[in-house]
Amino acid sequence: WHGGYLSILSLENQSYVDYRMVFRVMKEEALGYEKQWKEKKHEYQLLKQSLKNDEFLSGIKKGDKFVPIITLVLYFGNDKKWDGAETLHEMLDMEDTLKAFVPNYRINVFDYHRYSDFSNFGLENRLLFELLSASDDKTKMADTLARNKELCSKMDKDSICAVLGIAG
């Protein structure tokens, strides 16, 4: 936007609940920020810009800013709702008195099980989530496809294949 990035969006597609997902997302995002830091540091080295004192030790300037990394976990499991932790605190064995000192890292999980109305979603996503929610009932799935016949006719072949593949 205006020649720069607003954020970096990372998607994690999950067909099963990964009970270590908070750790996975934390690690991937930390590595993403470290990559941005290394790029800035390398840029200063290439431009032979001298950094002073704390900036030299840090490898970046005091006012340098990084692009936010947003990870979205898309959970497509059709056998149960997401029941894994969504915060670091949920995964730690600690007394309440320690919580104030431990940052509570939170992940963004999208689980279609949490919705009963998909009308606010885009065409392909709406059909995908309706089919997923009906995937354990062939009659309900056939009804969903029949009800969305016009919607299916507007989708490209690749989207239809992806929707049906994910829905099983």
N, C-alpha and C positions, 0 to 999 in steps of 0.2 A: 504494500500500500504506500503510495507516494515514494516508490523506490526502495522500500525496506520491508522487513517482515514484521507482522504483528505478533505472531507466535509460531512455534513449531508444534504441529499436532501429530501425536504418535498414537497409533491404534494397536491395541492388543486384542486379537480375536480369540475368544475362548469358547470351546464347546464343552468344557468341563470346568469345575471350580478348582482353581489352583490356590491352595491354602497359604501359599507363600507369595501371593501376588503383590502384597504391599511391599515386600522386600524387593521383588523383581522390578517394580515400577520405580521405587526409590533409586535403585542401582542404575537403571537405564537413564533416568533423568539426570542423576549426578554425573554420569559419564557424558551426557549431552552438554551439560554446563562446562565440564572440564574440557571438552572438545572446543567449545566456543572460547574459553580462556586461552587454550593453547594457540588457537588461530590469531587472537589479538596479540598475544606475546610474540608469536612468529612475525606478525605484521610489523611490530615495532622493531624487531631485529632486522628485517629486510629493509626497512626505511632508515635504519641506523639512527633511530631516535633514541636519545639517551634519557633514561629514566633515573630519577634521583631517589636515594634513600629507600623509603618504604615501597615506593613504586618499583624500584629496581628489584627488590627482594620479592615483590608480588608478581612482577612480570607484566603488570598492567597499570594504567593510570587510575588515580583515586576516583575520578568521575566516570570511568568506563561503565557501560551498561550492557546487559546481555539480553538476548531474545528469550521470552518465557517459553518453557516447554510444557505442553499440556498433553497428558496421556489419558486416553479414554479406553477403558476395558469394555469391549463389546462381548457380552456373554450370550451365547446362542444355545446353551444346553437346554434340551427339551425334556429332561427327566425331572428336574427340580429347580427351585429358585436358587439364586446365588446365596450361599450361606457362609461364605468366607469373610474374613475380616476386611474392613474397608478403611481402617485407621491403624496406625502403628500401636497406639495404646491398647487396642483390642488384642494385640499379639504379645504384649509384654506382661510378665509376671512381676508386678510391682505394687507397692503400697500407694494409696491415694496421695500421701504426702509427697511422693516423688514426682507425681504427674506434672506439677508446676515447673519442674526442671527438665523434663523430657519433651522435646517438641513432638506434637501429635501430627505426624504426616498422614494425609488423607488421599485416597485414590478415588478416581471417578469411574464408577461402574454403571454401565447401562445394562439392565436386565429386563427384557420384554415381559417377563412374568409380573412385573410390578405395575403393568398397565392393563386396563380392560378396554380402553378406547384408543384406537390407533389413527383416528381421523385427522389428527393434527400433523401426522408424519407425511413426508414426501411420498410420491407414488410407489416407487420400488420398495422403500422401507415399510410403508404401510402394508403392502401385500406380503412382504417377507415376514413381518411380525404377526400378522393375522394367520399366515400359514403355519408359522412355528407354534403359535398357541393352539392350533388345531391339529398338530402333527400326530397326536396320539389317537385321533378319531378320524378315520377315512371319510365318513359321511360328512362331518363338519368341514373337513378339508375340501371335499368336492363342492359343498355349498359355498365355501369361501371363494373358490375359483369361479364358480358360476356367477356369484354376486359381483365379482370383480372382472368379468369378461371384458368390459370396455377398457378398464385399467390395463389389463394384460395386452390388449391390442395396441396400446400406446407405448409399451415398453419395447426396447430393442431385444434382439435374440439373446445376447450375452447376459443381460440383466435377468431375463426369464430363466435361463439355465442356472445362473447363480442362485436365484431365489429358490428354485425347485431343488437344487443340489443341497443348499443349506437346510432346507426344510425336510430333506430326506424323501 
